[in-house]
Amino acid sequence: MSRLRRWAHRLLLPALAIASAPAMAQQPTPSLLHPLFQDHAVLQRDQPIPVWGEAKPDESVSVSLAGQTRKTRADASGHWQTMLPPTAAGGPHELTVRGGQATQTVHDLMIGDVWLCSGQSNMELPVWRTLDANSELAAATHSDIRLFTVPKAAAVAPQSTFNAPVGWAAATPDTVREFSAACYYFARELQKTVNVPMGLIQSAWGGSRLEAWTSAKGLRAQHGMQPVLDVLALYANDPAAANAEWGRHWQQWWASRDGTVSGDAPWQPDANNGAWKQAPGALGAWERWGIPELSDYNGMVWYRTQVTLTAAQAAQNATLELGPVDETDVTWVNRVAVGSQYGPGEARSYPLAPGLLRAGANSVLLNVLDTWGDGGLAGPASAHAIRLADGTRVTLDSPWQYRPAPGPESPPLAPWHAATGLSTLYNGMIAPLGTYGLRGMLWYQGESNTGDGAAYAGRLRSLRDDWRSRFGTALPLLIVQLANYGKPPAAPTESGWAQVRDAQQRVAAEDPHSGLAVAIDIGDAYDIHPPNKQELGRRLARLARHVVYDEHDLVPTGPTATRTSRTSDGLRIQFEDVTGELITTGARGPIGFELCDAAAHHCDYADATLDGHAVVLRSPRAGTAARVRYCWADGPVCTLRDSSGLPAGPFELPITEGAAR
């Protein structure tokens, strides 16, 4: 991984890790209404409106809005829910709820279109970090655009409410400043043709993987994920048992990885495989140890030490306390895994199961993964200890040993890690939204999944279907295709980014209620967070007008390749969704086309010319190639577009034999 890549990866990674079985902080005061229903909120127009909250068990509750009243009754746990009739766009309205002697009224409530904007850092990127931010903020007063930010929270089980106070706010320079730029610019552009109030719900987390945003039920439909999901379910009730089970899973991965010598088990106290060496007493970043092989090393390093306890000490409840670790660890005590956490520079605290410690020597071992910059276990040795129930702190003062673990593979991450786990962000940031009425969903994510791009299509389908099961079976999904990032390649290359883009295109194309916003020309080779979110907002709004608002005469995106065939004059690629004519920029003909063998293990660039709404490729390999690719790289140069200026997106297509013009 290049230093540029590692730097970008570090920016994308989450800043928090989930603790043991989470305790969610509730709203500061009890409320009849769920916290989503507050002053300045927007409710979805022209469809039944779900409203819910809490009251006394079996208490009668009445809900009134826009001259309509519905009555219901709280269940045995105090939860109530009702459905108000569809209401046309407009406002302001008041929503009034009465339960027993309590009354709650929501003021300045609008009826319009509500959009859920989710993903990772490029969806989270705030307006103040975009192009011409000062001017944009100065003009950001829109009383009919309302903003709601879901607090960051990860959980191992679905939560019914948020972990911090929340509220709706009209768009002003102050409220827009920290809000999602992609989401805000989309709504601002869309309101030019869809003149109704817009409610924007930002639920995004930088560095998050797609799997963290999908429910456990949705992920269980994916092949091979059941064992890890079982560990996550166990963690919710018994973190110690789950950590031990995860350790066994991780150990199986280690034993099967390329380069592992048969029988190599570093977590065994007497394991001598790999020639353990003594670490400096001060510990600290391994890059600063003066050891050439570690001076610029990014990967895994094993650490081990021992601590001696008396029988009385070993019989107490205890916690392993470690100083800061950079970045991800898996930790064993006496051959049993006791914890795993992501958190660059954060200390660790792992409760130890009763009976794990013993009188005499106890082994402590860590595998530390670092992907950028300084890495390792911070020192000095006195920073690491066993803290006993009686308050005694027994320092891990035996000399630390280490051994690097070189290899290209990345280890599996524990399923309870906040933004890289399974279902953690769905549980903490989607489940609390309940069944709030939505007009559609915007999804900008994928950078954190580029290491496993081949699996992305299946994962994205699961997320789409999962969220629709909560918010509506045909709810529109607008997907942002990953922007270009990184230097253009000098020769055809494999690319996880290209795989993710291709998966995004295929998933969008297969579903009439989904669409793809191509961003391959508005990225930045040196910034994984491109600042031109204004153009992205325009493209998303254009896409919404076609997919959501039935403007079928409006071409939703740029040229789309549909078929590649072998003809007498070369390989012919046919395009649809072309506004005007195909054109190129910066060259007489389009560049970036590749011809590949069946497995795409070998590809060559091909010369290309325009022919109406088609591109014709000529190459000595044209007669034997099996697939054609376009703009297949992390940061490709893409010169093909149409008269509207919209680019043709990256693609990979099989070549079919013989086709008419």
C-alpha positions as CSV (number, residue, x, y, z in Angstrom):
1,M,0.0,0.0,0.0
2,S,1.5,3.3,-1.0
3,R,2.0,6.1,1.6
4,L,-0.6,8.2,-0.2
5,R,-3.1,5.3,0.1
6,R,-2.2,4.7,3.7
7,W,-2.7,8.4,4.5
8,A,-6.1,8.3,2.8
9,H,-7.1,5.1,4.6
10,R,-6.2,6.7,7.9
11,L,-8.5,9.6,7.2
12,L,-11.3,7.3,6.4
13,L,-11.0,5.1,9.5
14,P,-13.5,5.6,12.4
15,A,-12.5,7.5,15.5
16,L,-14.4,5.4,18.0
17,A,-14.6,1.8,18.9
18,I,-17.6,0.1,20.4
19,A,-17.4,-0.8,24.1
20,S,-18.7,-4.0,25.6
21,A,-22.4,-4.5,25.8
22,P,-23.5,-0.9,25.1
23,A,-25.6,1.3,27.4
24,M,-27.4,3.9,25.3
25,A,-27.9,7.3,26.8
26,Q,-31.5,8.3,26.6
27,Q,-33.0,11.8,25.9
28,P,-32.6,14.0,29.0
29,T,-36.3,14.2,29.7
30,P,-39.1,11.7,29.1
31,S,-41.3,12.6,26.1
32,L,-44.6,11.4,24.7
33,L,-43.1,11.7,21.2
34,H,-40.0,10.0,19.8
35,P,-37.2,12.5,19.5
36,L,-37.5,12.6,15.7
37,F,-40.8,14.6,16.2
38,Q,-39.6,18.0,17.3
39,D,-40.1,21.6,16.3
40,H,-39.1,22.4,12.7
41,A,-39.4,18.8,11.6
42,V,-40.5,17.7,8.1
43,L,-42.9,14.8,7.6
44,Q,-43.3,13.0,4.3
45,R,-46.2,14.2,2.2
46,D,-48.8,12.2,0.2
47,Q,-48.4,9.0,2.2
48,P,-49.6,7.7,5.6
49,I,-47.5,9.3,8.4
50,P,-46.3,7.0,11.1
51,V,-46.0,8.7,14.6
52,W,-44.8,7.0,17.8
53,G,-43.5,7.5,21.2
54,E,-43.8,6.5,24.9
55,A,-46.6,6.8,27.5
56,K,-47.7,4.9,30.6
57,P,-48.5,1.3,29.9
58,D,-52.0,0.8,28.5
59,E,-52.6,4.6,28.5
60,S,-54.8,6.1,25.8
61,V,-53.0,8.5,23.4
62,S,-54.5,10.9,20.8
63,V,-52.5,12.4,17.9
64,S,-53.6,15.4,15.9
65,L,-52.2,17.1,12.8
66,A,-53.7,19.3,10.1
67,G,-57.3,18.7,11.3
68,Q,-57.0,15.0,11.6
69,T,-56.9,13.0,14.9
70,R,-56.1,9.4,15.6
71,K,-56.3,7.6,18.9
72,T,-54.3,4.6,20.0
73,R,-53.2,2.9,23.2
74,A,-49.8,2.3,24.6
75,D,-48.8,-1.4,25.0
76,A,-47.6,-3.1,28.2
77,S,-44.1,-1.6,27.8
78,G,-45.5,1.9,27.2
79,H,-44.7,2.1,23.5
80,W,-47.4,3.5,21.2
81,Q,-47.7,4.0,17.5
82,T,-50.3,5.3,15.1
83,M,-50.7,6.3,11.5
84,L,-51.9,9.7,10.4
85,P,-53.6,10.0,7.0
86,P,-51.6,11.3,3.9
87,T,-51.2,15.1,3.9
88,A,-50.3,17.4,1.1
89,A,-47.1,19.4,1.1
90,G,-47.3,22.6,3.1
91,G,-47.2,24.1,6.5
92,P,-46.3,25.2,9.1
93,H,-48.5,22.9,11.1
94,E,-48.7,21.8,14.8
95,L,-48.5,18.2,15.8
96,T,-50.2,17.6,19.2
97,V,-50.1,14.4,21.3
98,R,-52.1,13.8,24.5
99,G,-51.5,10.9,26.8
100,G,-53.1,10.9,30.3
101,Q,-52.4,14.3,31.9
102,A,-49.5,15.0,29.5
103,T,-49.6,17.0,26.3
104,Q,-46.8,17.6,23.8
105,T,-47.0,20.0,20.8
106,V,-44.5,20.2,17.9
107,H,-44.4,23.6,16.3
108,D,-43.4,24.8,12.9
109,L,-43.8,21.4,11.4
110,M,-43.7,21.1,7.6
111,I,-45.0,18.5,5.2
112,G,-42.7,17.8,2.2
113,D,-40.1,15.3,1.1
114,V,-37.7,13.6,3.5
115,W,-34.4,12.2,2.4
116,L,-32.0,9.9,4.3
117,C,-28.4,10.7,3.4
118,S,-26.0,8.0,4.5
119,G,-22.6,6.6,3.9
120,Q,-19.0,7.4,4.9
121,S,-16.8,10.5,4.9
122,N,-17.8,11.8,1.5
123,M,-21.4,11.9,2.7
124,E,-20.3,13.3,6.0
125,L,-18.1,16.0,4.5
126,P,-19.5,19.4,5.7
127,V,-20.4,22.4,3.6
128,W,-17.5,24.4,5.1
129,R,-15.0,22.1,3.4
130,T,-16.4,22.5,-0.1
131,L,-15.6,24.8,-3.0
132,D,-16.2,28.5,-2.4
133,A,-17.4,27.6,1.1
134,N,-17.6,31.2,2.4
135,S,-19.9,32.3,-0.4
136,E,-22.0,29.1,-0.1
137,L,-22.4,29.6,3.7
138,A,-23.3,33.3,3.3
139,A,-26.2,32.3,1.0
140,A,-27.4,29.3,3.0
141,T,-30.7,30.6,4.3
142,H,-33.5,28.3,3.2
143,S,-36.5,28.2,5.6
144,D,-38.0,25.2,3.8
145,I,-34.9,23.0,4.0
146,R,-34.7,21.4,7.4
147,L,-31.7,19.5,8.7
148,F,-31.4,16.6,11.2
149,T,-28.1,14.9,12.1
150,V,-28.2,11.5,13.7
151,P,-25.6,11.3,16.5
152,K,-22.7,8.9,15.9
153,A,-23.4,5.7,17.8
154,A,-22.4,2.1,17.3
155,A,-24.3,-0.7,19.1
156,V,-24.4,-4.5,19.0
157,A,-28.2,-4.6,19.2
158,P,-30.8,-2.4,17.6
159,Q,-31.5,0.8,19.5
160,S,-34.9,2.5,19.7
161,T,-33.6,6.0,20.2
162,F,-30.5,8.2,19.9
163,N,-27.5,8.2,22.2
164,A,-27.5,12.1,22.4
165,P,-30.0,14.9,22.2
166,V,-31.2,15.7,18.7
167,G,-33.2,18.4,16.9
168,W,-34.4,19.7,13.6
169,A,-33.2,23.1,12.3
170,A,-34.0,25.2,9.3
171,A,-31.0,25.8,6.9
172,T,-29.0,28.9,7.9
173,P,-25.3,29.7,7.6
174,D,-24.8,28.4,11.1
175,T,-26.8,25.1,10.8
176,V,-25.5,24.3,7.3
177,R,-21.8,24.8,8.2
178,E,-21.3,21.3,9.7
179,F,-24.0,19.5,7.7
180,S,-23.5,17.0,4.8
181,A,-22.6,19.0,1.7
182,A,-23.7,16.4,-0.7
183,C,-27.1,16.2,1.0
184,Y,-27.6,19.9,1.3
185,Y,-26.5,20.8,-2.3
186,F,-28.8,18.0,-3.5
187,A,-31.8,19.4,-1.8
188,R,-31.0,23.0,-2.8
189,E,-30.8,22.0,-6.4
190,L,-33.9,19.8,-6.3
191,Q,-36.0,22.5,-4.8
192,K,-35.6,24.5,-8.0
193,T,-38.0,22.1,-9.8
194,V,-39.6,20.3,-6.8
195,N,-40.9,23.2,-4.8
196,V,-41.8,21.5,-1.5
197,P,-40.2,21.6,1.9
198,M,-37.2,19.2,2.1
199,G,-36.3,17.3,5.3
200,L,-32.7,16.0,5.3
201,I,-31.6,13.3,7.7
202,Q,-27.8,12.9,7.8
203,S,-26.7,9.5,9.2
204,A,-23.1,9.0,8.1
205,W,-19.7,7.9,9.6
206,G,-16.3,8.4,8.0
207,G,-14.4,5.2,7.3
208,S,-17.5,3.0,7.7
209,R,-17.8,-0.2,5.8
210,L,-21.1,-1.1,4.1
211,E,-21.6,-4.1,6.4
212,A,-21.8,-1.9,9.4
213,W,-25.0,-0.2,8.0
214,T,-26.9,-3.4,7.3
215,S,-29.0,-5.3,9.9
216,A,-27.9,-8.7,11.2
217,K,-31.0,-10.1,9.5
218,G,-29.9,-8.6,6.2
219,L,-26.3,-9.8,6.5
220,R,-27.4,-13.3,7.3
221,A,-28.6,-13.6,3.7
222,Q,-24.9,-13.3,2.7
223,H,-23.0,-16.5,2.2
224,G,-20.4,-17.2,4.9
225,M,-21.3,-14.5,7.4
226,Q,-23.3,-16.5,9.9
227,P,-20.5,-17.6,12.1
228,V,-19.2,-14.1,12.7
229,L,-22.8,-12.8,13.2
230,D,-23.2,-15.5,15.9
231,V,-20.2,-14.1,17.6
232,L,-21.7,-10.6,17.5
233,A,-25.0,-11.8,18.9
234,L,-23.0,-13.5,21.7
235,Y,-21.1,-10.3,22.4
236,A,-24.4,-8.5,23.2
237,N,-24.9,-10.7,26.3
238,D,-21.5,-12.1,27.1
239,P,-18.5,-10.0,25.8
240,A,-15.9,-12.3,27.5
241,A,-17.3,-15.4,25.8
242,A,-17.6,-13.6,22.5
243,N,-14.0,-12.3,22.7
244,A,-12.8,-15.9,23.3
245,E,-14.8,-17.2,20.4
246,W,-13.5,-14.4,18.2
247,G,-10.0,-15.3,19.2
248,R,-10.6,-18.8,17.9
249,H,-12.0,-17.5,14.6
250,W,-9.0,-15.2,14.2
251,Q,-6.6,-18.0,15.0
252,Q,-8.1,-20.1,12.2
253,W,-7.5,-17.2,9.8
254,W,-3.9,-16.9,11.0
255,A,-3.3,-20.6,10.4
256,S,-4.7,-20.5,6.9
257,R,-3.1,-17.3,5.7
258,D,-0.4,-17.3,3.0
259,G,3.1,-17.5,4.5
260,T,2.1,-19.0,7.9
261,V,4.3,-22.0,8.8
262,S,2.4,-25.1,9.9
263,G,2.0,-25.1,13.6
264,D,2.9,-21.4,14.1
265,A,0.7,-20.3,17.0
266,P,2.2,-17.1,18.6
267,W,-0.6,-17.0,21.2
268,Q,0.9,-20.1,22.8
269,P,3.2,-19.0,25.7
270,D,6.0,-21.4,24.6
271,A,5.8,-20.6,20.9
272,N,9.2,-19.8,19.5
273,N,8.3,-19.7,15.9
274,G,9.5,-16.6,14.1
275,A,12.5,-16.0,16.5
276,W,11.1,-13.7,19.1
277,K,13.3,-10.7,19.9
278,Q,13.5,-8.4,22.8
279,A,11.7,-5.1,22.4
280,P,13.1,-1.8,23.7
281,G,12.2,-1.2,27.3
282,A,10.5,2.1,26.3
283,L,8.4,0.3,23.7
284,G,6.7,3.0,21.6
285,A,6.4,3.2,17.8
286,W,8.3,0.3,16.2
287,E,9.4,2.7,13.4
288,R,11.6,4.5,16.0
289,W,13.4,1.4,17.3
290,G,16.3,1.8,15.0
291,I,15.6,-1.6,13.3
292,P,15.8,-1.3,9.5
293,E,13.1,-3.8,8.8
294,L,10.6,-1.8,10.9
295,S,11.7,1.7,10.0
296,D,8.9,2.2,7.5
297,Y,6.8,-0.9,8.2
298,N,3.1,-1.0,8.0
299,G,1.5,-4.3,8.9
300,M,1.2,-6.7,11.9
301,V,3.7,-7.1,14.8
302,W,3.3,-9.6,17.6
303,Y,4.1,-8.6,21.2
304,R,4.3,-10.8,24.3
305,T,5.2,-10.6,28.0
306,Q,4.3,-12.2,31.3
307,V,3.0,-11.1,34.7
308,T,3.4,-13.1,37.9
309,L,0.5,-13.2,40.4
310,T,-0.1,-14.7,43.8
311,A,-2.9,-17.2,44.3
312,A,-4.9,-14.5,46.1
313,Q,-4.4,-12.0,43.3
314,A,-5.3,-14.5,40.6
315,A,-8.6,-15.3,42.4
316,Q,-9.9,-11.7,42.1
317,N,-11.9,-10.2,39.3
318,A,-9.4,-8.3,37.1
319,T,-9.0,-6.1,34.1
320,L,-6.1,-5.9,31.6
321,E,-5.1,-2.3,31.1
322,L,-2.9,-1.5,28.1
323,G,-1.4,1.9,27.1
324,P,-2.2,3.4,23.7
325,V,-2.1,1.0,20.8
326,D,-1.9,2.0,17.1
327,E,-4.1,1.0,15.5
328,T,-5.9,-2.4,15.8
329,D,-5.2,-5.1,18.3
330,V,-6.3,-8.6,19.2
331,T,-5.2,-9.5,22.7
332,W,-4.8,-12.9,24.5
333,V,-4.2,-13.7,28.1
334,N,-3.2,-17.3,28.9
335,R,-4.1,-18.4,25.3
336,V,-7.6,-17.0,25.5
337,A,-8.6,-13.9,23.5
338,V,-9.8,-11.2,25.8
339,G,-10.4,-8.2,23.5
340,S,-10.0,-6.5,20.1
341,Q,-10.4,-2.9,19.4
342,Y,-9.7,-0.3,16.7
343,G,-8.5,3.0,17.9
344,P,-5.2,4.7,16.9
345,G,-3.5,6.0,20.0
346,E,-6.2,4.8,22.4
347,A,-5.6,2.8,25.6
348,R,-7.3,-0.5,26.0
349,S,-9.2,-1.9,29.0
350,Y,-10.3,-5.6,28.8
351,P,-12.2,-7.3,31.6
352,L,-10.9,-10.8,32.3
353,A,-13.2,-13.7,32.8
354,P,-13.2,-15.3,36.3
355,G,-10.8,-18.2,36.4
356,L,-8.6,-17.0,33.5
357,L,-5.8,-15.8,35.7
358,R,-3.7,-18.3,37.7
359,A,-1.0,-18.2,40.4
360,G,2.4,-17.9,39.0
361,A,3.3,-16.7,35.4
362,N,0.5,-15.4,33.2
363,S,1.1,-14.8,29.5
364,V,-0.1,-11.6,27.7
365,L,0.1,-11.4,24.0
366,L,-1.0,-8.9,21.3
367,N,-1.2,-8.8,17.6
368,V,-1.0,-5.1,16.5
369,L,-2.0,-4.0,13.0
370,D,-0.9,-0.6,11.8
371,T,-1.6,0.7,8.2
372,W,-0.1,4.1,8.2
373,G,2.6,6.2,10.0
374,D,3.8,5.2,13.4
375,G,2.4,2.0,14.8
376,G,2.7,-0.3,17.8
377,L,2.3,-0.5,21.6
378,A,3.1,2.7,23.5
379,G,5.4,2.6,26.5
380,P,6.9,2.5,28.9
381,A,6.3,-1.0,30.2
382,S,4.7,0.5,33.4
383,A,1.8,1.7,31.2
384,H,0.5,-1.9,31.0
385,A,-0.9,-3.7,34.0
386,I,-3.5,-6.1,35.5
387,R,-5.8,-4.1,37.7
388,L,-7.4,-6.2,40.5
389,A,-10.8,-5.8,42.1
390,D,-9.1,-4.6,45.3
391,G,-7.5,-1.7,43.4
392,T,-4.1,-3.3,43.2
393,R,-2.3,-2.6,39.9
394,V,0.2,-5.3,38.9
395,T,2.5,-3.9,36.2
396,L,3.4,-6.1,33.2
397,D,7.1,-5.5,33.9
398,S,8.7,-8.6,32.4
399,P,10.6,-7.7,29.2
400,W,8.5,-7.5,26.1
401,Q,9.3,-9.5,23.1
402,Y,8.2,-8.9,19.5
403,R,8.2,-10.5,16.1
404,P,6.9,-9.0,12.8
405,A,4.3,-10.8,10.8
406,P,4.9,-9.8,7.2
407,G,2.4,-10.6,4.5
408,P,-0.1,-9.0,2.1
409,E,-3.3,-10.1,3.8
410,S,-5.3,-8.0,6.2
411,P,-6.7,-9.8,9.3
412,P,-10.4,-10.0,10.0
413,L,-11.8,-7.3,12.1
414,A,-14.0,-8.0,15.2
415,P,-17.7,-7.6,14.3
416,W,-18.3,-5.2,17.2
417,H,-15.8,-2.6,15.9
418,A,-17.7,0.6,15.5
419,A,-17.5,1.5,11.8
420,T,-15.9,-1.6,10.5
421,G,-18.0,-4.1,12.2
422,L,-21.3,-5.9,11.3
423,S,-24.6,-4.1,11.8
424,T,-23.1,-1.8,14.4
425,L,-24.1,1.5,12.7
426,Y,-27.4,0.1,11.6
427,N,-28.2,-0.6,15.2
428,G,-27.0,2.7,16.5
429,M,-27.9,5.1,13.7
430,I,-30.6,3.6,11.4
431,A,-32.7,1.5,13.8
432,P,-33.4,4.7,16.0
433,L,-35.2,6.2,12.9
434,G,-37.9,3.7,13.3
435,T,-40.3,3.7,10.3
436,Y,-40.0,7.5,9.7
437,G,-41.6,8.4,6.4
438,L,-39.0,9.0,3.6
439,R,-39.1,10.0,0.0
440,G,-35.8,8.3,-0.8
441,M,-32.3,7.5,0.3
442,L,-28.9,8.8,-0.9
443,W,-25.9,6.5,-0.5
444,Y,-22.3,7.7,-0.8
445,Q,-20.0,4.9,0.4
446,G,-17.5,2.4,-0.9
447,E,-14.0,3.6,-0.3
448,S,-13.7,1.4,2.8
449,N,-14.8,-1.6,0.9
450,T,-12.3,-1.3,-2.0
451,G,-10.2,-4.0,-0.5
452,D,-12.9,-6.5,-1.2
453,G,-14.6,-5.0,-4.3
454,A,-15.7,-8.3,-5.7
455,A,-18.2,-8.8,-2.8
456,Y,-19.6,-5.2,-3.0
457,A,-22.6,-5.9,-5.3
458,G,-24.0,-8.5,-3.0
459,R,-23.5,-6.4,0.0
460,L,-25.1,-3.4,-1.6
461,R,-28.2,-5.4,-2.6
462,S,-28.5,-6.6,1.0
463,L,-28.4,-3.0,2.3
464,R,-30.9,-1.9,-0.3
465,D,-33.4,-4.6,0.5
466,D,-32.8,-4.3,4.2
467,W,-33.5,-0.6,4.4
468,R,-36.6,-1.0,2.2
469,S,-37.9,-3.6,4.6
470,R,-37.9,-0.8,7.2
471,F,-38.8,2.3,5.3
472,G,-40.8,1.1,2.3
473,T,-40.6,-1.7,-0.3
474,A,-40.0,0.5,-3.4
475,L,-38.2,3.3,-1.7
476,P,-35.8,5.0,-4.2
477,L,-32.1,4.5,-3.7
478,L,-29.7,7.1,-5.3
479,I,-26.1,5.8,-5.3
480,V,-23.1,8.0,-5.8
481,Q,-20.4,6.1,-7.8
482,L,-17.0,6.5,-6.3
483,A,-15.1,9.5,-7.6
484,N,-11.6,9.2,-9.1
485,Y,-8.8,9.2,-6.6
486,G,-5.1,8.6,-7.1
487,K,-2.6,9.1,-9.9
488,P,-3.6,7.8,-13.4
489,P,-1.9,4.4,-14.2
490,A,0.7,4.1,-16.9
491,A,-0.6,0.6,-17.9
492,P,-3.8,-1.4,-17.3
493,T,-4.1,-2.5,-13.7
494,E,-6.4,-4.2,-11.3
495,S,-8.4,-1.9,-9.1
496,G,-10.6,-2.5,-6.1
497,W,-12.0,1.0,-6.6
498,A,-13.0,0.0,-10.2
499,Q,-14.6,-3.1,-8.9
500,V,-16.7,-1.2,-6.4
501,R,-17.8,1.3,-9.2
502,D,-18.8,-1.5,-11.4
503,A,-20.8,-3.1,-8.6
504,Q,-22.5,0.2,-7.9
505,Q,-23.4,0.5,-11.6
506,R,-24.8,-3.0,-11.9
507,V,-26.9,-2.8,-8.7
508,A,-28.4,0.6,-9.8
509,A,-29.2,-0.7,-13.3
510,E,-31.0,-3.8,-12.2
511,D,-33.6,-1.9,-10.1
512,P,-36.2,0.6,-11.5
513,H,-36.3,2.5,-8.2
514,S,-32.5,3.0,-8.1
515,G,-30.1,5.3,-9.9
516,L,-26.4,6.1,-10.2
517,A,-24.8,9.5,-10.0
518,V,-21.4,9.2,-11.9
519,A,-18.6,11.2,-10.2
520,I,-15.6,9.9,-12.1
521,D,-14.6,13.3,-13.4
522,I,-15.1,15.4,-10.2
523,G,-12.7,13.6,-7.9
524,D,-9.1,14.7,-6.9
525,A,-6.0,12.6,-7.4
526,Y,-4.6,13.8,-4.1
527,D,-7.7,14.2,-1.9
528,I,-10.0,11.3,-1.2
529,H,-12.6,13.9,-0.2
530,P,-13.1,15.9,-3.4
531,P,-14.5,19.4,-2.5
532,N,-16.8,19.8,-5.6
533,K,-19.9,18.6,-3.9
534,Q,-22.0,21.3,-5.7
535,E,-21.7,19.4,-9.0
536,L,-22.5,16.2,-7.2
537,G,-25.6,17.7,-5.7
538,R,-26.7,18.8,-9.2
539,R,-26.2,15.3,-10.6
540,L,-28.1,13.7,-7.7
541,A,-31.0,16.1,-8.2
542,R,-31.1,15.4,-11.9
543,L,-31.1,11.7,-11.1
544,A,-34.0,12.1,-8.5
545,R,-36.1,14.0,-11.0
546,H,-35.9,11.0,-13.4
547,V,-36.1,8.1,-10.9
548,V,-38.3,9.6,-8.2
549,Y,-40.4,12.3,-9.8
550,D,-41.0,10.5,-13.1
551,E,-39.4,13.1,-15.5
552,H,-38.7,10.3,-18.0
553,D,-37.8,12.7,-20.8
554,L,-34.8,13.9,-18.7
555,V,-31.7,11.7,-19.3
556,P,-30.8,10.8,-15.7
557,T,-27.0,10.4,-16.1
558,G,-24.3,10.4,-18.7
559,P,-23.7,7.9,-21.5
560,T,-24.1,4.3,-20.4
561,A,-22.5,1.4,-22.2
562,T,-25.0,-1.4,-22.9
563,R,-23.4,-3.9,-25.3
564,T,-20.0,-4.8,-26.8
565,S,-19.9,-6.8,-30.0
566,R,-17.4,-8.0,-32.5
567,T,-18.0,-6.5,-36.0
568,S,-16.1,-6.3,-39.3
569,D,-14.7,-2.9,-38.5
570,G,-13.7,-3.7,-34.9
571,L,-15.2,-4.0,-31.5
572,R,-18.3,-1.9,-31.2
573,I,-19.6,-0.5,-27.8
574,Q,-23.1,0.8,-27.9
575,F,-24.2,3.6,-25.6
576,E,-27.6,4.6,-24.3
577,D,-28.7,7.7,-22.3
578,V,-26.8,9.9,-24.6
579,T,-27.8,13.6,-24.7
580,G,-26.9,14.9,-28.2
581,E,-23.7,13.2,-29.4
582,L,-20.8,11.4,-27.8
583,I,-17.8,13.7,-27.5
584,T,-14.3,13.6,-26.1
585,T,-12.2,16.0,-24.2
586,G,-8.4,16.5,-24.4
587,A,-7.9,14.2,-27.4
588,R,-9.3,13.4,-30.8
589,G,-10.6,10.1,-29.6
590,P,-11.6,8.6,-26.3
591,I,-8.9,7.0,-24.1
592,G,-8.9,4.5,-21.3
593,F,-10.4,1.5,-23.1
594,E,-8.9,-1.9,-22.5
595,L,-9.3,-5.3,-24.1
596,C,-8.9,-8.2,-21.7
597,D,-8.8,-12.0,-21.7
598,A,-11.6,-14.0,-20.2
599,A,-10.3,-13.8,-16.7
600,A,-9.2,-10.2,-17.1
601,H,-5.7,-11.3,-15.9
602,H,-4.1,-9.6,-18.9
603,C,-5.4,-6.4,-20.5
604,D,-4.1,-4.0,-23.1
605,Y,-5.1,-0.5,-24.1
606,A,-7.0,-0.2,-27.4
607,D,-7.3,2.7,-29.8
608,A,-10.9,4.1,-29.9
609,T,-12.9,6.2,-32.3
610,L,-16.4,7.6,-32.1
611,D,-19.2,6.5,-34.4
612,G,-22.5,8.1,-33.5
613,H,-23.7,6.7,-30.2
614,A,-21.0,4.0,-30.3
615,V,-17.3,3.7,-29.7
616,V,-15.3,1.4,-32.0
617,L,-12.1,-0.2,-30.7
618,R,-9.3,-1.4,-32.9
619,S,-6.4,-3.5,-31.6
620,P,-4.4,-6.6,-32.6
621,R,-6.2,-8.4,-29.7
622,A,-9.7,-7.4,-30.9
623,G,-10.2,-10.9,-32.4
624,T,-9.4,-12.8,-29.2
625,A,-10.3,-10.5,-26.4
626,A,-13.2,-11.6,-24.2
627,R,-14.0,-8.4,-22.2
628,V,-13.7,-4.7,-22.6
629,R,-13.1,-2.2,-19.7
630,Y,-13.2,1.5,-19.6
631,C,-11.6,3.8,-17.0
632,W,-10.6,0.8,-14.9
633,A,-8.3,2.3,-12.2
634,D,-8.5,4.0,-8.9
635,G,-7.9,7.4,-10.5
636,P,-8.4,7.0,-14.3
637,V,-8.4,9.7,-16.9
638,C,-11.9,9.5,-18.5
639,T,-12.5,11.6,-21.6
640,L,-15.8,10.3,-23.0
641,R,-19.0,12.3,-22.4
642,D,-22.0,13.6,-24.2
643,S,-23.2,17.0,-25.3
644,S,-24.6,17.7,-21.9
645,G,-21.1,17.5,-20.4
646,L,-22.0,14.4,-18.3
647,P,-19.3,11.7,-18.4
648,A,-19.6,8.1,-19.3
649,G,-19.0,6.0,-16.3
650,P,-16.5,3.2,-15.8
651,F,-17.6,-0.3,-16.9
652,E,-16.6,-3.8,-17.7
653,L,-18.6,-5.8,-20.4
654,P,-18.3,-9.2,-22.0
655,I,-17.8,-9.2,-25.8
656,T,-20.6,-10.8,-27.8
657,E,-20.1,-12.2,-31.3
658,G,-21.6,-10.5,-34.3
659,A,-24.1,-7.6,-34.0
660,A,-25.8,-5.2,-36.3
661,R,-25.0,-1.6,-36.2
